Amino acid sequence: MDNTIQQRQVYLSGKMVPESEAKISIFDSAVMLGDSLTESTRTFRHRPFRLDEHISRLYRSLKVSRVDPGLSPSELTRITLEVLDANRSLMDSDDDCWIVHNISRGLMKPGPSTSQTNAATIMIFTNHMDLRGWVRYYTEGCHAVTSMSRAVPAQSLDARIKNRSRLFYTLADTEARLVDPDAQCVILDVDGYVSENKGGNLFAVVDGELLTPTTENCLAGISRETVMELADDLGIDVREARLQVYDFYTADEVFFTSTPYCIMPATRFNGLAIGDGRVGPVTQRLLAAWSALVGVDIVAQAQRQMA
Ligand SMILES: Cc1ncc(COP(=O)(O)O)c(C=O)c1O
């Protein structure tokens, strides 16, 4: 463990503690059942981006999952900012961080019921925003590959609940990487419509219009929302629709959106070139607009980490 990690302060159920002292029980529902809700927010220039939206989404996930966090949204926001402040000195001036919230139903009580009987376990930590894994996709685009596993239907688990039961996403990612070790998975729902990636939303540009799946089968991503707003500002038409793989094979441009990388262009879909096989102009305009919005050149920041 290097010095930087030792110095990190994390929040665990009421206390700020050094990372090495943050321990949860093996009987916590997060461990026993993969039963926890989550958020990942990032900073730009060390300021949290859309924290209120992330906290609101977290409270919606908690409500639908019937987990009582024992804190109000404003208390959780205050604690979150304290965690960020406690770790500010670990960030280089050029870099940013993630702020992660994990909230579980708390200690499990053996017996017939899995409903909450104890205080929720609240975990908040920051992490260095390491963008190196995505950096070349900004210029080359990634290979989007459909997985064999299909999305869990909303009738079983609504994709808008941002949760940590990630086995299904991990399987989908692993399957796509059987085709290309460098692939980014595209998960279809049980009816064959495109839903999302293991950690991102999808967009296709078709005849100048921006298309994205409806939240019937994907997370209502904050980055997705940001792109829709930026597109609106740029006069690019946006439409939420049920989309099929055909729409992605024949799109002019395709990209993913997610908190860490913001926009990740894709230039191949299941082995076929998307458009002319290069990162397209609409994707580039949106990335530039996002950089302008936050005062950080998103691509340059990632590229500097490779130096
Ligand atoms: C399954 C899934 N879809 C989409 C996203 C993108 O959401 P956001 O833009 O809020 O990061 C995430 C983020 O982690 C995710 O886990």
The ligand as a Gaussian input file, in Angstrom:
#p B3LYP/6-31G(d) Opt

LIG

0 1
 C      -25.360000       0.289000     -15.813000
 C      -24.969000       1.719000     -16.016000
 N      -25.485000       2.403000     -17.051000
 C      -25.158000       3.694000     -17.268000
 C      -24.263000       4.357000     -16.446000
 C      -23.913000       5.800000     -16.716000
 O      -24.465000       6.631000     -15.738000
 P      -23.816000       8.044000     -15.381000
 O      -23.758000       8.827000     -16.623000
 O      -24.752000       8.617000     -14.378000
 O      -22.443000       7.752000     -14.836000
 C      -23.714000       3.687000     -15.344000
 C      -22.770000       4.378000     -14.461000
 O      -22.107000       3.787000     -13.642000
 C      -24.076000       2.342000     -15.115000
 O      -23.592000       1.651000     -14.074000

